[in-house]
């Protein structure tokens, strides 16, 4: 590879890295043949992957790996533990050249509930589905042990390995062991605990292993109330203890489960213009995610989500040679696939997989938008202007936005500022400062009207382009006084909006129209962030101007009013005598020693004119 091609390769990879999300997940590096050469996990994908491309990386092996990378893909998940599980599965499946391969025996442990007459519950690394039901795997051993401990404490499943049978119990073949005597087992082997009670306990333990702890708690609460009503206080107390023990229970990972053997998962997310759609595909094999990809589909004939997903499912399954007999989808589809069934889950592990797939599709959409806007910054500005135009139903794009704010303390040194945004970016050369001239005392409304009147009267006289939107730093009152000047006095047609704040001085409403209406706006959206940025900027600008003016006013002293005394003389006196009051009280000789007889005489006579 020549130098130019290598620079192009690195530029492409860095563009991917720059748009990676700051979320937990797995990442995959591909070589020039698009073969996976490395799989990694991260609690922050952007930070981790970008570390490979830092100039200060000095490890030879890392440099060799980076030199082989031609493409990067990733999968976002909810927790770092889930990323660990998926990384483990991908390494085993693809055996990447630069990963330390995990031995088949060194896998994550699971919890087994056996198929015996009195089932046992224990941890194991050996999976044999004929032996029982398996839950997991668990990447965090501490969490798994905590689950086993809570089940042991609450339900006391037997730990002995005797092949206990119904006939053996009836014939009295068994004797209670130490676990019974230390109250860790209720001895079903000698019928101290009935078969029905034991099976009910195992049933509840299975629900906990599935992550349905809240359902078990609800059932225990109802039982507790029922026993109390029946005056069965010992049973009520037992249910209460079990309920409290489950209160702090931490459920297992919701992504990977051995009960899910071979399924495909598909979701679809549209872009904001509905011109494109993003279809995410996840494949789960033997209880673990081993593939996750997102594909972009461009609409040609305004196809519906259902129509696009119909096409995507067939194409993607063909591409990956998938023969999964169960396909998880978000909504009903109007076609069928031979030997496969569509399922729309409402809860449980499969629903969480659907949720994870949608999260990956949304992340891919966000990353693509971010990437394209980095290459073309004007695209982002136009998108935000178009969004604001649609929200406010403006006649044209709000390219030039102007915002005003006043600043004064009890009416003194009253000033105002006007900031200008062009293309959703500050145009600082167009900012203007105003000293309030006609208003006496602290009257924000009158001050606002004076500034708006001066601003747009002058712009009309000069023939300057008027703004496409005026935003007031305030609610209905500020909007109305601006409207009176703009429409009633100057007869201009400029849309006016207001940014109102709540009791905690946080911007929470965008107002528009007369009478004013609250415009629906997501407070976490990019548009809302830009609007509050405008509000903060005009406030900062007016405050800084006011502080500057007040500072100059405070620095003024009586020495400035004495004719014939300049700044240098004033500085010499203040340096020696420290204050104007000390200068007033100084005798003529002291003043002469500092500034000479002539100027000393002027100052002395000024303060002692009597």
ABEGO torsion letter per residue (X at the ends): XBAAAAAAAAAAAAAAAAABBBBBEBBBBBBAAGBBABBBBBABAAAAAAAAABAABABAAAAAAAAABABBBBBBBABAAAAAAAAAAAAAAAGBAABBBBBAABBBBBBBBBABABBBBBBBABBBAAAEBBBOBBABAAAAAAAAAAAAAAAGBBABABBBBAAAAAAGABBBBAAAAAGABAGAAAGABBAAAAAAAAAAAAAAAAGAAAAAAAAAAAAAAAAAAAGBAAAAAAAAAAAAAAAABBBBBAABBAABABBBBBBBBBBAAGABBBBBBBBBBGGBBABBBBBBBBBAAGBBAAAAAAAAAAAAAAAAGBABABBBBABBBABBBBGBBBBBBABEAAAAAAAAAAAAAAAAAAAAAAAAAAABAAAAAAAAAAAAAAAAGBABBBABBBBBBBBBBGGBGBBBBBBBBBGGBBBAAABBBBBBAABBEBBAAAAAAAAAAAAAAAAAAAGBBBBABBBBBEBAAAAAAAAAAAAAAAGBBBBBBBBBBBAAGBBABBBBEOBBBBBBBBAABAAAAAAAAAAAAAAAAAAAAAAAAAAAAAABBAAAABBGBBAAAAAAAAAAAGBAAAAAABBAAAAAAAAEAAAAAAAAAAAAAX
